[in-house]
Amino acid sequence: MFYGRIKRFLKILLSAMLVLSMISGCSASKTTTPTGKTPGSLNVEFTEETTVPSGLKLPDLGAASFTVDTGNKVSGAVPLAGDALTLELTDNAGLHWTLKVPAGAVKWPETITMTALTDVRSSDIPGKLAGVMLEPDGLRFDAPAQLTVSGSAPGGSAIFLSGNANGSSVTFAMPGDKPNSTLVTHFSTLLLNWGDEDPDFEAIRERGVEMYKTLAQMAKEMLKEKIKVPVPPSLSPHCVGQAEKEANSKKLAEFENAFNNPEMPLLEYMLSIRTQLQLSGSSYIDSAAENGLMQRMVSKADALISKYGDDAEKLTAIASAVMKTAYNASFEGGAENDAAPLLTKLGELYVKAIDKFFLKLTKEHDYRYVEAIVDALRVAHLLGAGEHISYEELAERLEKALHFDVKITCTCQIVAQKYIMEASFPIESNTLGQQLELKGSGTGSLIYYLDSGDERITADAPDFTVQLSVTDFMPCEGTAAITLDGFTPEYETYYNEKGIPMLKFPVLRGNWSNLFYDYRRFDPVSESGFYKFPVALNVGKAYAVEETIQVSDGEGGTGNLEFRLEHTPQE
């Protein structure tokens, strides 16, 4: 029953938490927000203080000693996207340990290690013990990993424990969504106590019940205190540079810590003990204490939505608090029903935020909001608010919002001959994915020709088709790339002073290819060549691109290729 409840409620939460973890690399705003009591009936008080006072001393089972088997370890890099990382090893007791870390569980690339422990023993903790050390010590995940143990050694039910890297402060760990597994939200030493037919196994159950009762009494005292909620930081939802991202991740972590305390550490510990005991046959539970703490967390999250939900720059912090509150509610039997309205409200906030993000994109030409718009829709759909806007509707809006008018001017000097070609046409987006691409086509013309060696000679050329796309669209880095299949007529016709045609020849085509040879690329799929020009992307300006590419062949031939992309949204 316990496993089924977790599986039902957590699938959406874990997916949304991974998306939110990617969104939360954001930049701080200087906007200030008033503090005080929130409107309505919630008895909460907002505070700017994010420092968590010490003093909440939680009981533990004691300490354990062990030897780290440095010759039996596995390592791997946690992927930021794609498939989960899986690490496996078998210790000398015959236990097979499997650690599965979801992609995106960390914000930065991180290499982790699982090392087997031997000779695990404790004078404080009854029963058989085994374990692994997870490093780097203290690493926290945005979405939990899962550690599973198998093999013939357990021989029955098992209780997972966690402790510090030196074996101190051993506590009960949170069970996973299948037998003999535990959820890992941060790295420490993970221990296993097993053998439900051993008399010592009953002793640890009794220890757990006594610890749970102590925690329940602490909870009841805490419920008498006023609820304090930290003011969420203002964080821009668009992408930023690495240094700013790290600084804002620290601010977000400080807010999350302040929001969770003091209720959540106490509640998580109670839930860890109670669920482990339930799996080993104990039925003791203090619903009033657990529900009381969970209701305080729900009230805090609801207060954030009520007071700050319309502030799009606080949405990242609010979402983090709401999602993790709902996640923890899934372990507190039936409390997910109390948290469900929070998720609905959060999804609706993201739908509203999409309109605000579009204004930033269309009115302020802040192209960094493209990714924020797509991410906001993804979260809204994960939280069940997708009926308000579909992917198709959003794609159509983005197509209109990402409308540009492009002007290309190319001046070529070939010895004494000067040519000027020009083209103007609209381009727009044709994708909703993370890899944004703008495309368009139009007609180019030879608008000027002068032979300074013999001005009596004139020339004209047929118009030509121009295919242009903007790729590598990276507004956070302020860069993009413009690709062309070429920019010359098929041929030119040259006339004498009497207007009689003298020559029809593709002078420009050959010389243009030679001048811009360094920008030529080849597509093996279509087996065709094209030209790719890196350009600066001007975030916050209507002219997204104003770039001139200057080239020379070293023999008197020169070329100037000018790109101007004006942002002209159609909504």
C-alpha positions, 0 to 999 in steps of 0.5 A, a space after each residue: 500500500 505504501 509503495 503504491 501511494 508513492 508511485 501514484 503521487 510522485 511521478 508528476 512531482 519528480 518530473 516537474 522538480 527536474 524541470 524546475 531544477 533547470 529553470 532555477 539558474 536565474 539572476 537576482 533582481 533588486 525589486 523589493 517586496 513588503 513584509 508582514 502578515 498575508 491576507 486571509 485567515 492563514 496565521 503566518 508572518 513573513 520575514 526577510 531572515 533566512 538564517 536558520 537558528 540552531 538548537 533543534 536537537 534530534 535524537 539518533 540511534 548512535 554511531 557505527 564503525 567501519 572500514 572503507 573498502 577502497 578497492 571496491 568502488 564505482 564512480 560516474 558523472 551525473 548527467 544533466 539530461 538524458 538517461 539516469 546514472 546507475 552505479 552497482 557493486 557487490 560487497 564482501 557480505 554478498 550484498 549487491 548495491 544499486 544506486 540510480 540517480 536521475 538526470 538533472 538531479 544536480 545543477 552542475 556536472 558532478 562525479 559521484 562515487 559509491 564505495 563498499 564498507 566492511 566490518 560494519 559494527 556498532 555497540 549502539 545499534 542492534 542487529 547485523 549491519 552493512 553499508 556503502 559510503 556515498 561521495 562527495 559527502 553532503 551533496 544534495 539532489 534536486 530530485 532524489 536518487 534511489 539505493 537498492 540492495 539485493 542478494 541472499 544476505 538480507 534473508 528477510 526485511 531490512 531497515 535502511 539507516 543513514 549517518 555522517 561520513 565518520 559513522 556518527 549520528 546514525 538515523 533512519 533513512 526514508 524508504 524507496 518505492 520498492 522493497 529493500 530500497 531507500 530514497 537518497 536526497 543527500 550523500 552520506 554513509 548509508 547502512 543496512 540493518 537486516 534479519 527480521 528473525 533476529 531478536 536484535 531486529 525487534 530491539 531496533 524496532 522498539 528503539 525506533 518507536 521510542 525515538 518516534 514518540 520523542 519526535 512527536 512530542 517535539 512536534 506538538 510543542 512546535 505546533 504552538 509556535 507562530 508560523 514564520 515564512 521567509 520572503 522568497 527572493 526575486 529571481 529572473 526566470 531567464 538564463 544567466 551566466 555561470 557566476 550569476 547562476 551559482 550565486 543565485 542557486 546559493 540564494 535559492 538554497 538559503 530560502 529553501 532551507 529557511 522555508 523548510 525549517 523548523 518543521 520539515 527536518 522534524 517531519 522528515 525524520 518522523 516519516 523516515 522512522 514511521 515508514 521504516 517501522 511500518 515496513 518491519 511490522 510496527 503500526 505505531 503512528 501519531 497522526 496528529 503530530 505528523 498532520 500538524 507539521 504537514 499542515 504548517 508546511 502547506 499553510 506556508 506554501 499557500 501563503 507564498 502563493 497568496 501573497 507573491 504569486 503574481 510576481 513572476 520573479 518570485 515564481 522560481 522560489 515559490 515553485 521550489 517550496 511548493 513542489 518540495 512541500 507536495 513531495 514530502 506530503 506524499 509520504 504523510 498518508 493522505 496529506 497529498 490530498 491537502 497538497 494537491 490544491 497547491 499544485 493546481 494553483 502553482 500550475 495556474 501561476 505558470 500559465 499566467 507567467 507565460 503572458 508576462 514572459 511574452 511581454 518581456 520578449 515582444 516589448 523589451 526584446 529580451 530573447 532570453 525569455 524564449 526558454 522561460 516560456 517553453 519551460 513554464 508551459 512544460 511545468 504547467 502541463 506537468 501540474 495539470 494546468 495544460 488545458 489553459 494553453 496547448 503546445 500548439 497554441 504556444 508554438 503559434 504565439 512564439 512564431 508571431 513573437 519571434 518574427 524578424 525582418 532581415 536585410 542583407 547587403 553584400 558589397 564585393 570589390 573584384 579588382 576594378 569592378 564593384 558590385 552591391 547586392 541586397 535582399 530583404 524578407 521576413 524570418 520566423 521561428 519554426 520550432 518549440 524545442 530548446 534549439 531555437 531556429 529562425 528561417 526564411 527566404 526571399 529574393 536578392 538583387 544586384 542593385 549596383 555595378 561600377 567598373 572604375 577602369 571603364 565606366 562605360 561598361 554596365 552590368 545587370 543580373 537576374 534576381 536570385 533566391 536567398 535561403 537564410 536561417 539563424 541557428 545556435 541561438 544563444 541569448 544568454 551568451 549573446 551569440 548566434 549564427 546565420 547560415 546562407 546557401 549563397 548570395 549571388 546571382 546565377 550569372 551577370 550580363 555585361 554591356 558596352 557603351 551602346 548597351 549591347 551585351 558583350 558577356 554573360 558569365 558568373 563572375 560574382 559566383 566564383 569570386 564570392 565563393 573564394 572570398 567567403 571560403 573560410 565560412 563554408 561548411 558541408 552538410 553530409 545529410 543533404 550532401 550540400 554546402 552552405 555558409 555559416 557566419 557567427 554573429 553577436 546577438 543583441 539582447 534587449 535591442 530591436 535590432 537583434 543582429 547588426 553585423 558586418 563580415 569583412 573578407 579579403 582574398 589578398 589580391 585586391 578582392 574584398 567583400 563586406 557582408 552586412 546582416 541586419 535583423 530587426 525584431 518585429 513581433 506580430 502579436 
